[in-house]
Amino acid sequence: MFKFLSPKTIRLPFARYSHAVEVPAGSRLIVCSGQLGVGPDDSIPEDAGAQAELCFSNIGAVLAEAGLGLGDIVRINAFVTDRAHMKPYMAVRDRLVADPPPASTLMIVSGFSRPEFKVEIEVIAAG
């Protein structure tokens, strides 16, 4: 269904992601707002990896509402508040996303709406 683009004329991706993903005509696009590592009971784990798990869990719930799943993600934008949070986030992402992986960007930001948040993830999915 999707065409994963990684031209041989440019450097390979730095991590497990594709340079681009072509979505075929007629597909539905789901644009998911940034999800934070907060549970339905307002609990927020201290660990960045646990927050990333919750982010993807929340994303999975949003996509399920549209009849899609994590395997339908074509683009990830992720934000962490410290370089130390990159590795735990990437470990969770690499375990949960499809193969071949979606296009992805990871940015280090100064913070979110509340200081306890360390990870935020937004996605685009297609199906």
N, C-alpha and C positions, 0 to 999 in steps of 0.2 A: 504494500500500500504506500508507504513512505519511501522516498529516495534519499539516502544519506549521502551527503556530498563532502568529499575530502580530496580536493584537487592535488595531484602529485606535484604541481608547480609551486606549492606553498608549504611551509613547515607543518609537520604533523602537530595535532593538538598537544598542549602541555600535559593534559590529563585525559581521563576517560570521558570524552565528549566528541560530538561531530562538529565540523565547521558549519554545516548547514543541513537542514532537512527540508526537502520539497514535499509539500502537501498536495495531493492530487485535487483537481477540480471536482467540485461537488461535495467535498468533505465539510463537516461541521467543525467550526473552531470554537473552543471553550477557552476564554481568557480568565484565569484565576487570579484574584487579588493576592497580595502578599499574605502568607500565613505565618504566624508566630508560634513559638513552642509553648503554647498554653493549652491545657486540657479543658474539657467541658466544665470541670469543677473549679476553674481558675487557677489550678496548680501550675507552677512553672518550675521545671527541674533546673538545678544549678548547672549541670553538665551540658556543654554545647552539643555533644552527640545526641543526648536524650532530647534536647530541644529540636534538633534536626529530625529525629524520629517523629516527634509530635507534629512538626510542620508537614512532613510527608503524609502522616496519618490524616491530618486535616485536609490536605490536598486530595488524598484518596477519597475522602467522604464527599467533597465538592464534586469531583469527577464522577463519582458513583451516581450522584443526583442526575447527571446527564447521560448515564448509561456507559460511561467510560471508566478507565482505570489508569494506574501509573504507567502501564505499557503504551498508553496513547499520548504521552507527553512528547512534544516536539521541540520545546524550548523551555529552559530553566534560567531564571535570573535569581541568584542567591546573594545574600548579603550577610556578612559576619562582622562583629565589632572588634576583632583582633586576629592577627595572623595565627595565633595559637588555636583558634577555632576552625581554621581551614581544614586541617587533617580530619578531625572528627566529623565535620560536615561531609567532606568528600567520601569518607568511608561509608556513611549512611547512604549518600546519593548513589555511589557505585554499586551498592548491594541492592538497591530498590528499583533503579531505572532499567529499561529494556536494553537489549543488545541487538543491533548497534545502538549506542547511546544517543540521546537528543543533543541538539545544540545547547550550549550552556555558557553562562557568564557568572563569575564569582567576584564580588567586590568587597573590599574592607571599608566599612563606614564608621563614622564617629559614634553612632548610637541610634536607638529607636525611641519610641514614645515613652517607654519605661526602662530604667537602667538595668533591670534584671534580664531583659531579652538580649540574647547573643546571636541569634540566627533568624533570618526571615527569608522565605522562599516564595516566589511567584512563578507560575507556569502558564504555558499555552499548550493545549492538547487538541488533538484532531481525531475525528472518527467518522 
